[in-house]
Amino acid sequence: MVAETAKLNIDGLKLSYGSKQVIHGITFDIQPNEIFGVIGPAQSGKTSMLKVINRTIDFTADAHVEGTVKMEGQNVFHVKDVYEYRRRIGMVAPLPVGLPLTIYDNVAFAPRSFGMKDKDQLDELVQRCLEQAALWDEVKDRLDTLGTMLSGGQQQRLTIARALSHQPEVLCLDEFSIAIDPVTTMKIEDVLKELRNEMTIILVTNLVQQARRLADRTMFLLNGDLIEVDETEKIFSGNAQETKTNEFVSGAFG
Amino acid sequence: MIEAANNAKKFTETTVGRNCRFTEKIAKSVFFLMTLTMVLPLLLIIGFLFYKAWPALSIDFVLELPKNGMRAGGIWPAFLGTLYLVLISLVIAAPIGVMAAIYLNEYAKENWFTRIINLAVINLAGVPSIVHALFGLGAFVLAAGLGRSVLAASLTLAVMTLPVIIASTKEALSAVPMSFRQASWNMGVSRWQTIRGIVMPNSISGILTGIILQVSRAAGETAPIMFTGVVFYKAIEKGDLLAYGLLDQCMALAMHLYTISTQVPNVPDAVPFATAVLLLGVVLLVNALSIGLRIYLRTHRKW
């Protein structure tokens, strides 16, 4: 793994909210077009880490970040246009959030706000994103109904379509399957396998087996510390370097 | 057999079940009665007002000037004055209030400065109107040199309604779930675009409702305007919509109602009631405007 080719380098990242430190200096990198799994019990700093990566941590008033996050070699805390930077990263939250807009507008909202006005171009983009999120066939006849009227699983796929609408290079999924049924989960997992050809995927999950199914490499976070990051096979082989990793993936705690 | 017996047992009425349904009925009727108690006085008041006002009500009553020392004629100057005061104070207070609330709720970080501002807003909202009246007299009439005028009175009303508009707008904005904003920010959409595209459309009803309530308050208050621009009698052209200049003194319905009920002897019974009906009418008129705006926003923008 040569650092120059990495999509993201995270180096000595520390994060604290007020006086409470939640990430204690973690260092790793993410390669282009890999699915990078992140596992760990609650309160491990997984979600906070994603917030740092797409810089929405800026909106948390008492957050303090140390260390560097580089995307393709550029320190993301020095980028000039933070909105342009956030567009390079798609983010899917744990609970599906259907914005109170029509299905079409849910997907077209972000592109429109960057100035895409051409109707044909928007139509095409909306269709492509919904197709990529495996939702198009279910909603193509009712694009002008409210996105919030969809079922939970559909809304989560709508959220993914929305995250794809600004054509990101990195897609972060934060425990996306927490509120949806197994069938939809498998559908989305298939979607992710397709998407990895086009982008890098960070898959934060509390389903250890999901990381095992999908991830190329997996990182184990525990209470804000990086315990281990390695090939997924290695992590789950039972012969990982750290005993805590072996215990966690075999279900001994967490 | 045992199953059948169990089933039979399941569907027989138990004391617990009976009590449960009984209390349910009681609760429902009590709540319904309370709702009635709220609506009934309102209907009675309106009915009584119209009944008493009926002999005096006519188009001429609205468009005429008061005659014979307020005992006859119409109330056009007061009607128009209230309309001016309410609309001008609204034009001043609503945009400032809404924008200030957006800043406080969406942009401001939690620190001692914003805490003081929030505290000030809440306390100002509780200040009695007579205090606002004295402030208006000192600040607008005397210090700013506006004299006793439509503008000074409107500004005083605006100052009075502003904190409440800020508070109610903030309330409406903070009712929009944080996850909507986060979802929008995650897509690289800026704060302002998020406010315009997601937050405002979802809170506009609440914002307008807060403003509507302040319209009624501004139209009904006598204290803030009696020192700052409203007079007992002002002759203007009958039915002239543009009769008042910003620096003129004017009449107002609330004040007019007060004077003809307490200061002028031998006013026919129907006249004060008809004035009250018109005061209600002005409030409804301005409210209808904001309800119309709400409907327009809902149908004409694809939010």
Interface residues (C-beta under 8 A of the other chain):
Chain A: N54 T56 F59 A61 Y83 E84 Y85 R86 R87 G90 M91 A93 L95 V97 L99 P100 L101 T102 D105 F109 A110 S113 F114 T159 R162 A163 S165 H166
Chain B: K109 E110 S179 F180 Q182 A183 S184 W185 N186 M187 G188 V189 S190 Q193 G197 I198 P201 N202 K302 W303
